[in-house]
Amino acid sequence: MATYGILLVGMGNPYRQDDGAGIAVVRRLRPLLQERVECMECTGDLTALMDIWQGYEQVIVIDAMHSGRAAGEVIRFDASERSLPAHVRFSSTHAMGLNETLALAQALNRLPPNLVIYGIEGKHFGEGEGLSAEVAKAVEDVVRYILQELGEGNGDA
């Protein structure tokens, strides 16, 4: 199997307010990273992730979450080292969310070698476009964190 470099995957639905946080991060990073990093948006069946990330050495997934934290709070989780804690739930408009997809991929031995998850705590998940102020700020924070993580300068976005 061919090995590729780095893949960023923005999860969510930009038509469900803060659920679009992951998509917003990838849209901000795409022009900054150009061809050095593959950037994808995943708005559909999350089990497709198991096929999308095959062959990539490093995968970073960004998604909105609903865990009871303060709106706009960000967590970074290294999913290649351990399973997601049960209390961390990612937003999903699908029957199978990110938590379940990761568990299935782990059971099937289909996780990428290096998998990092960034979760942004959402505030509003109803119909409509646009992020809450807290989540919009968190999107900019995550953009900086990922740029730093990838060694892309000082994280100035």
Order of alpha helices (4+ residues) and beta strands (2+ residues): beta-alpha-beta-alpha-beta-beta-alpha-beta-alpha
